[in-house]
């Protein structure tokens, strides 16, 4: 049995393919130059396309023209991106390695920083754009994938995002899946069975290798709401506004009709129909601010002229439309939407922050594997772990007292030698100590203070849960107030 102290890393046998093997989303091998797509998504009606469209395609469209889905993905992306990404490297003894952290940072700089300006336009993604795109893909598809691409000098060049809609899985053995990508314009699937391809799923069914968006359950509800909104628009057009009521006097028409038509019922009816069509054509083109002149052959009036909005609850309609516009414009009353109670909004905000933390952890898992592989190929004997700071919705100045308390506690541990100087800087600043830093771990640079706790003066309401604890052997909580209210 191998010892844990003698861990060996087996690197890829083949050199990595220059330029990568996967294709970017939307790539067509037959098109030399891709044309700009037409932006007509706002015309889509999910109630009509829901039966024939794929859920992934429908959600891609809903992000563009549905206020709620757009607001949801905007909130997830905005709140999640507020966390700061940092890297920690561990050696084979599972201890923090400062040199490994510097190597991981150097690899990250190569992946997200343009160094060759002779190629023209810089198409390399920044770190923020890459993370935002990963979040977007994870939320809409339930999973993400990317390839670690090496350049001609066999140096890590970029992390290329792979559209998971184009990835198919083949199960050669029970539990052994191999990914293949369907590329437009290519007959055969491209094998992604390479060590530089990484993928992760986010809150998916463990019995299904394919990922699905967390918003799939909203499609039917959105379709039903779309039908209600369409009906509401039609009702507003017919009953919500005043309309012209034109009465054509048939007796006047017949008095001015040719004599030959008066005794022929069929020709007389044709004559009346022709006159009605002509009059209808005249009045349908009149704007509300225009006056019109007519003969005594017609009489005009108004439908719902006294109270045109009586048959329509316009206030509820306006509130509904305002709520949709508010979601579409990203002006939500709270981070998670529609709670009007302060306590409810705080609880929802906290739950939403935890969901964003979980999303960031999913991103960190795949990035940790990719950077670990790149660091090991570069000669590092250990692993790299990508982390994100916890989501905080409170302002920075409000968190400053908490940072001060954390620093005080960590300095106490640093003085006692409980933590190292490297661990202190990583927990406080998410980076190794600067060059020339004086080591302070275990030097007892802080005076030890003894805290005297008086158990009989512990308040029963001094903690966030509204309860205090009394030391063992203590009696019930004491009070200086008598039953009669005297002190």
C-alpha positions in Angstrom: 0.0 0.0 0.0 1.3 3.4 -1.0 2.0 5.9 1.8 0.2 9.2 1.8 3.6 11.0 2.2 4.7 9.7 -1.2 2.0 11.1 -3.5 2.9 11.1 -7.2 1.2 13.1 -9.9 0.8 11.4 -13.3 0.8 14.2 -15.9 -0.8 13.9 -19.4 1.2 11.6 -21.7 0.8 13.7 -24.8 1.6 17.4 -25.3 -1.4 19.6 -25.3 -2.8 20.5 -28.8 -1.9 24.0 -29.8 -4.9 26.2 -30.1 -7.2 23.8 -28.2 -9.6 21.1 -29.4 -13.1 22.5 -28.5 -15.2 25.0 -30.4 -16.6 28.2 -29.0 -20.4 28.7 -28.8 -21.9 29.5 -32.2 -18.8 28.5 -34.2 -19.6 27.2 -37.7 -16.8 25.5 -39.5 -18.4 26.2 -42.9 -18.6 30.0 -42.4 -15.5 31.9 -43.0 -17.0 35.1 -41.7 -20.0 35.1 -39.3 -22.8 37.5 -40.1 -24.3 39.7 -37.4 -27.6 38.1 -36.1 -30.9 39.9 -36.3 -32.2 41.1 -33.0 -35.9 40.0 -33.2 -36.2 38.1 -29.9 -38.7 40.6 -28.5 -41.3 39.4 -31.0 -41.3 35.8 -29.6 -44.3 34.6 -27.8 -43.5 31.7 -25.5 -47.1 30.6 -25.4 -46.9 29.8 -29.1 -43.3 28.3 -29.1 -43.5 26.5 -25.8 -44.9 23.2 -27.4 -42.2 23.0 -30.1 -39.2 24.7 -28.6 -36.4 23.1 -26.5 -36.3 24.2 -22.8 -32.7 25.4 -23.3 -33.6 27.4 -26.4 -36.7 28.8 -24.7 -34.7 30.0 -21.7 -32.1 31.6 -24.0 -34.9 33.7 -25.5 -36.7 34.4 -22.2 -33.5 36.0 -20.9 -33.9 38.6 -23.6 -37.7 39.3 -23.6 -39.1 38.1 -20.3 -38.7 40.6 -17.4 -38.7 38.0 -14.5 -36.1 35.7 -16.1 -33.9 38.7 -17.1 -34.2 40.1 -13.6 -33.3 36.7 -12.0 -30.2 36.1 -14.0 -29.1 39.7 -13.6 -29.5 39.4 -9.8 -27.6 36.1 -9.7 -24.8 37.5 -11.8 -24.5 40.9 -10.1 -24.5 39.6 -6.5 -22.2 36.6 -7.3 -19.7 38.8 -9.0 -19.4 41.0 -5.9 -17.3 38.3 -4.3 -13.5 38.5 -4.8 -11.7 35.5 -6.2 -8.3 34.4 -4.7 -6.1 31.4 -4.9 -4.4 29.2 -2.2 -1.8 26.6 -3.0 -1.0 23.6 -0.8 2.0 21.3 -0.9 2.0 17.6 -0.5 1.8 18.0 3.2 -1.4 20.0 2.8 0.3 23.1 4.1 -0.1 26.6 2.5 2.7 27.1 0.0 3.6 30.8 -0.8 5.6 29.8 -4.0 2.7 27.8 -5.2 0.4 30.8 -4.8 2.7 33.0 -6.8 2.9 30.4 -9.5 -0.9 30.1 -9.6 -1.2 33.9 -9.8 1.3 34.0 -12.7 -0.7 31.3 -14.6 -3.9 33.3 -14.0 -2.2 36.4 -15.4 -1.2 34.6 -18.5 -4.7 33.2 -19.0 -6.5 36.6 -18.6 -3.9 39.1 -19.8 -3.0 39.9 -23.3 0.8 39.7 -23.9 1.0 39.5 -27.7 -0.2 42.8 -29.4 1.1 41.8 -32.9 -2.1 39.8 -33.6 -4.4 42.8 -33.8 -7.6 42.9 -31.8 -7.4 41.3 -28.4 -10.1 38.7 -28.1 -8.8 37.3 -24.8 -11.4 37.3 -22.0 -10.7 39.2 -18.8 -11.0 37.4 -15.5 -14.3 39.2 -14.7 -15.9 38.4 -18.1 -14.8 34.8 -17.9 -16.4 34.4 -14.5 -19.6 36.2 -15.5 -19.9 34.0 -18.6 -19.4 30.9 -16.5 -22.2 32.0 -14.1 -24.5 32.8 -17.0 -23.9 29.4 -18.6 -24.3 27.6 -15.2 -27.6 29.3 -14.4 -29.1 28.8 -17.9 -27.8 25.3 -18.6 -27.3 23.8 -15.1 -23.6 23.1 -15.9 -20.5 24.7 -17.4 -17.5 23.5 -19.3 -14.2 25.0 -20.5 -10.9 23.9 -22.0 -7.4 24.9 -20.8 -5.8 25.9 -24.1 -2.0 26.0 -24.6 -0.2 28.2 -27.2 2.7 27.3 -29.5 5.2 27.7 -26.7 3.3 25.2 -24.7 2.3 27.8 -22.2 -1.2 28.2 -20.8 -3.0 30.7 -23.1 -6.7 30.9 -22.3 -9.7 29.1 -20.7 -12.1 28.5 -23.6 -15.8 28.2 -22.6 -17.6 25.3 -24.2 -21.4 25.5 -24.8 -22.8 22.6 -22.8 -25.8 22.4 -25.2 -23.4 21.1 -27.8 -21.8 18.4 -25.6 -23.1 14.8 -25.7 -22.0 12.1 -23.4 -21.3 8.5 -24.2 -21.2 5.8 -21.4 -18.6 3.2 -22.4 -18.7 1.5 -19.0 -21.0 1.9 -16.0 -20.4 5.3 -14.6 -17.6 6.1 -17.1 -18.7 9.0 -19.3 -16.9 10.5 -22.3 -17.8 14.0 -23.6 -18.2 14.7 -27.4 -19.0 18.1 -28.9 -21.3 18.6 -31.9 -19.8 21.4 -34.0 -21.9 23.1 -36.6 -20.5 22.3 -40.1 -18.7 19.2 -38.9 -20.2 15.8 -39.5 -18.3 13.9 -36.9 -18.4 14.8 -33.2 -15.2 16.3 -31.7 -13.9 14.2 -28.8 -13.4 16.1 -25.5 -11.9 13.1 -23.8 -8.8 15.2 -23.0 -7.3 16.1 -19.6 -7.6 19.8 -20.2 -11.4 19.8 -20.5 -13.3 20.5 -17.2 -17.0 20.6 -16.4 -19.1 21.0 -13.3 -22.9 20.8 -12.6 -24.9 23.0 -10.3 -27.7 21.5 -8.2 -28.5 18.8 -10.7 -30.1 15.3 -10.6 -27.2 12.9 -9.7 -28.8 10.2 -11.9 -28.7 12.3 -15.0 -25.4 13.3 -16.7 -27.0 16.1 -18.6 -27.7 19.4 -16.8 -30.8 21.5 -17.0 -31.4 25.1 -16.0 -32.9 25.9 -12.6 -35.5 28.0 -14.4 -37.1 25.2 -16.4 -40.0 25.0 -13.9 -40.8 28.7 -14.7 -41.6 28.1 -18.4 -45.2 26.9 -18.0 -45.9 29.7 -15.5 -44.4 32.3 -17.9 -46.5 30.9 -20.8 -49.7 31.2 -18.7 -48.8 34.7 -17.7 -48.1 35.6 -21.3 -51.6 34.4 -22.4 -53.1 36.5 -19.6 -51.2 39.6 -20.7 -52.2 39.0 -24.3 -55.8 38.7 -23.3 -55.5 41.8 -21.2 -54.2 43.8 -24.2 -57.1 42.7 -26.3 -59.6 43.6 -23.6 -58.0 47.0 -23.2 -58.4 47.7 -26.9 -62.0 46.7 -27.1 -63.5 47.8 -23.7 -60.9 50.0 -22.1 -61.0 53.0 -24.4 -63.9 55.0 -26.0 -64.7 54.1 -29.6 -66.7 55.7 -32.4 -70.2 54.4 -32.9 -71.3 55.2 -36.5 -74.9 54.5 -37.6 -75.7 54.4 -41.3 -79.3 55.4 -42.1 -80.4 53.0 -44.8 -83.5 55.1 -45.6 -81.3 58.0 -46.6 -79.1 55.8 -48.6 -82.0 54.4 -50.6 -83.4 57.9 -51.3 -80.1 58.7 -53.0 -79.8 55.4 -54.7 -80.4 55.0 -58.5 -84.1 54.2 -59.2 -83.2 51.0 -61.0 -81.9 49.5 -57.7 -84.9 50.2 -55.5 -87.1 47.4 -56.9 -84.3 44.8 -57.1 -83.6 43.4 -53.5 -80.3 41.8 -54.6 -78.9 44.9 -56.2 -80.2 47.1 -53.4 -78.3 45.0 -50.8 -75.1 45.2 -52.9 -75.5 48.9 -53.0 -75.9 49.2 -49.2 -72.9 46.9 -48.6 -70.7 49.0 -50.9 -71.7 52.2 -49.1 -71.0 50.7 -45.7 -67.5 49.6 -46.9 -66.8 53.1 -48.2 -67.9 54.8 -45.0 -66.0 52.3 -42.9 -62.8 53.0 -44.9 -63.3 56.7 -44.3 -63.6 56.6 -40.5 -60.9 53.9 -39.8 -58.2 56.3 -41.0 -59.3 59.3 -38.9 -57.1 60.2 -35.9 -58.6 61.2 -32.6 -57.4 64.8 -33.0 -59.0 65.2 -36.4 -62.4 66.6 -37.2 -64.5 64.9 -39.9 -67.4 66.2 -42.1 -70.2 63.9 -43.0 -73.7 64.0 -44.5 -77.0 63.2 -42.8 -76.7 59.6 -44.1 -74.7 58.7 -41.0 -75.0 59.5 -37.3 -72.0 59.3 -35.0 -71.7 58.6 -31.3 -69.3 57.1 -28.7 -69.2 53.7 -27.0 -68.5 54.1 -23.3 -68.4 57.8 -23.7 -69.5 58.6 -20.1 -67.1 56.3 -18.3 -64.9 54.4 -20.7 -62.8 52.8 -18.0 -65.7 51.5 -15.9 -65.5 48.0 -17.4 -61.7 47.7 -16.9 -59.8 47.8 -13.6 -57.1 50.1 -15.0 -55.4 50.5 -11.7 -54.6 46.7 -11.4 -53.4 46.7 -15.0 -51.1 49.6 -14.4 -49.7 48.0 -11.3 -49.1 44.7 -13.2 -47.3 46.5 -16.0 -45.3 48.6 -13.6 -44.1 45.4 -11.8 -43.0 43.9 -15.0 -41.2 47.1 -16.1 -39.6 47.3 -12.7 -38.2 43.7 -13.1 -37.1 44.4 -16.6 -35.3 47.6 -15.6 -33.6 45.8 -12.7 -35.1 48.2 -10.1 -36.3 45.6 -7.6 -37.5 46.7 -4.1 -35.1 44.2 -2.6 -32.4 41.9 -3.9 -34.9 39.0 -4.2 -37.8 40.7 -5.4 -41.2 41.3 -4.1 -41.2 41.1 -0.3 -42.7 44.2 1.3 -42.1 43.2 4.9 -38.6 44.2 6.2 -38.0 41.0 8.1 -39.0 38.9 5.0 -36.8 41.0 2.8 -33.8 40.4 5.1 -34.4 36.7 5.2 -34.8 36.5 1.5 -31.7 38.5 0.9 -29.7 36.2 3.2 -31.0 33.1 1.4 -30.2 34.6 -1.9 -26.7 35.4 -0.8 -26.2 31.8 0.3 -27.4 30.7 -3.2 -24.9 33.0 -4.8 -22.1 31.6 -2.5 -23.1 28.1 -3.7 -22.9 29.2 -7.3 -19.4 30.6 -6.7 -18.2 27.4 -5.1 -19.3 25.5 -8.2 -17.2 27.8 -10.3 -14.3 27.5 -7.9 -14.3 23.7 -8.2 -13.6 23.6 -11.9 -11.1 26.4 -11.8 -9.2 24.7 -9.0 -8.8 21.6 -11.2 -7.7 23.6 -14.2 -5.1 25.7 -12.3 -3.9 22.6 -10.4 -3.2 20.8 -13.7 -1.4 23.9 -15.1 0.7 24.3 -12.0 1.7 20.7 -11.9 2.7 20.8 -15.6 4.8 23.8 -14.7 6.5 21.7 -12.0 4.6 22.4 -8.8 4.2 19.5 -6.5 0.9 20.2 -4.9 -2.6 21.5 -5.6 -4.2 24.9 -6.2 -7.5 25.8 -4.6 -9.6 28.7 -6.0 -11.8 30.4 -3.4 -14.4 33.3 -3.3 -15.0 35.6 -0.4 -18.4 35.2 1.1 -21.2 37.3 -0.3 -21.9 40.4 1.8 -24.9 42.7 1.1 -24.0 45.1 3.8 -21.9 48.2 3.0 -18.1 48.0 3.5 -18.1 50.7 6.2 -20.7 48.7 8.2 -18.5 45.7 8.1 -15.4 47.5 9.3 -16.0 46.8 13.0 -16.3 43.1 12.2 -13.0 43.2 10.3 -11.4 44.9 13.3 -12.6 42.2 15.6 -11.4 39.5 13.2 -7.9 41.1 13.0 -7.7 41.3 16.7 -8.5 37.6 17.1 -6.1 36.6 14.4 -3.3 38.7 15.9 -3.8 37.0 19.2 -3.4 33.6 17.5 -0.5 34.9 15.6 1.2 36.1 18.8 0.7 32.7 20.4 1.9 30.8 17.4 -1.4 29.1 16.7 -1.3 30.3 13.1 1.6 31.2 10.8 2.3 34.5 9.2 1.3 33.1 5.9 -2.1 31.9 7.2 -2.7 35.3 8.9 -2.2 37.2 5.6 -4.3 34.8 3.6 -7.2 35.1 6.0 -6.9 38.8 6.3 -5.9 39.9 2.8 -6.2 36.8 0.6 -2.5 37.0 -0.4 0.9 36.0 0.9 2.9 38.5 3.1 4.9 41.1 1.2 8.6 40.8 0.6 10.7 41.7 3.7 7.9 41.1 6.1 9.1 40.4 9.7 7.8 37.1 11.0 5.7 37.5 14.1 4.2 34.0 14.6 4.9 32.8 18.2 6.8 35.9 19.3 4.2 36.9 21.9 4.2 40.5 20.6 0.7 41.0 22.2 0.2 41.2 26.0 -2.0 38.4 27.3 -5.2 39.6 28.9 -7.3 37.7 31.3 -11.0 38.0 30.9 -13.0 37.9 34.1 -16.5 36.6 33.6 -19.1 37.1 36.4 -21.7 34.4 35.9 -24.3 36.1 38.2 -24.4 39.2 35.9 -25.0 37.4 32.6 -28.1 38.9 31.0 -30.7 36.5 29.6 -31.0 38.7 26.5 -27.3 39.4 25.6 -26.9 37.2 22.6 -28.6 37.3 19.1 -31.0 34.4 20.0 -32.4 36.3 23.0 -31.0 33.9 25.6 -28.1 33.9 27.9 -26.3 31.0 29.4 -25.4 30.7 33.1 -22.4 28.7 34.3 -22.9 25.2 35.6 -24.0 25.2 39.2 -25.5 28.6 39.0 -29.0 29.4 40.1 -31.8 31.0 38.2 -31.1 34.4 36.7 -31.1 37.0 39.4 -33.0 40.3 39.3 -32.6 43.5 41.3 -36.3 44.3 41.0 -38.8 43.1 43.6 -42.2 41.7 42.9 -43.8 45.1 43.9 -41.6 46.9 41.4 -39.3 48.5 44.0 -35.5 48.5 43.5 
